[in-house]
Amino acid sequence: MFSYKLTALVLALLLGLPAVSVIANDTYEEDLPVLINDRLQVIETSLPVTVKAETAAVLAETAKSAILIDSGSGTVLYEKNSHERLAPASITKIMTMLLTLEAVDQGRIALKDEITISQRAASMGGSQMYMEQGEQQAVETLLKGMAIGSANDACVACAEYVAGTEEIFIEMMNKRARELGMEDTNFVNTNGLPAADHYTSAYDIGLMSKELLKHKIAHEWFNTWQTKVLVGLAGKKQTEFELTNTNRLIKLYPGANGIKTGFTQEAGYCLSGSATKGDLTLIAVVLGCDTTHHRWGETMKLLDYGFATCECAVIAKQGEALGRITVEKGSPMMINAIASSDISVLVKKGERDKVETTVVLFEKLKAPMEAGDQVGEVIAMKDGIEVGRYPLVADADIKIAGLHEIYIRMLRTLL
């Protein structure tokens, strides 16, 4: 009798056991909704601008264009001519840094890799590290040069190393811009030096700034006021070159932590500035200011407005588990559904407690699976209205369980 039951159970397992989810939803893995971010919103379904300025207060008076967004949810708090196409000057370097750091994340390059400086990189004008052709610098040192000293030569050196040529890297910049939903952007160089048809918008800068802030290592560079790097050919006279941060916002505004300045005669004084207070990080972009004083002043007014009127309802931190799911024929049998990034909702001051969330985990997940595969979502509601959907992903790879493992599980169930 026992043998008969055992055989039946083994057959049932081999034919496929039903998966049990923590919170039911009849969505199969192959039918998952598309939740990929291509605008400022967290998901493709547009988030309502729930806290957009209701005041007649004048902000960004001296800027040609401006925007204020929540870095977490992407909600727009304020905008002025935010889609106007303008020269960004060195704010261009945000995309150069982003692509370089993404190449590091993908394992194509490493921060410690040594790059040989080309003649083209060494010949860049404007702000630079004054590197010589043939000298070698680590990728991390060059990224510091971009983030702190706005070094044009460092941009070209990284571009050539990542893509082979600067021209191919520029193609990558424009491709990544399209992926991020930057519809008012066209790059023709890596550093923002004046060039025809090189433009972007405050809105688009908000998009790429939000993406760059996901790279935590960059925050250290954004907040470094001064540091020294050794430049020059090895074996010859080398000198210590002092990098001083071009972003005075980190000295002027409490909580300021980034991101990038820009200036040319055509672009005027520009800034993508960020600041954090508590759980709330805001990004303020101003373009085309007539003086550097106005650049700092307008940015600080935008940030003041945002922090005075809004707060952040934190739903989950990156990597936080919000549920467990059984995976059919999986080894291991269970996975955690974790937040793929920090999840938060921006609300007006005093309305944090009005945000309610529901965790939905997908049923009938089958092995094999990879860490990062979507396995559910969090739905955020405020006053009965949906304000966002956020993906939950698997925290680990799941292999197909072997017959021996299935047999052991069956025995444990019976005993």
Secondary structure, 3 states (H helix, E strand, C coil): CHHHHHHHHHHHHHHCCCCCCCCCCCCCHHHCCCCCCCCCCCCCCCCCCCCCCCCCCCCCCCCCEEEEEECCCCCEEEEECCCCCECCHHHHHHHHHHHHHHHHHCCCCCCCCEEECCHHHHCCCCCCCCCCCCCEEEHHHHHHHHHHHCCHHHHHHHHHHHHCCHHHHHHHHHHHHHHCCCCCCECCCCCCCCCCCCEECHHHHHHHHHHHCCCHHHHHHHCCCEEEEEECCCCCCCEEEEEECCCCHHHHCCCEEEEEEEEECCCEEEEEEEEEECCEEEEEEEEEECCHHHHHHHHHHHHHHHHHHEEEEEEECCCCEEEEEECECEECCEEEEEECCCEEEEEECCCHHHEEEEEEECCCCECCECCCCEEEEEEEEECCEEEEEEEEEECCCEEECCHHHHHHHHHHHHC
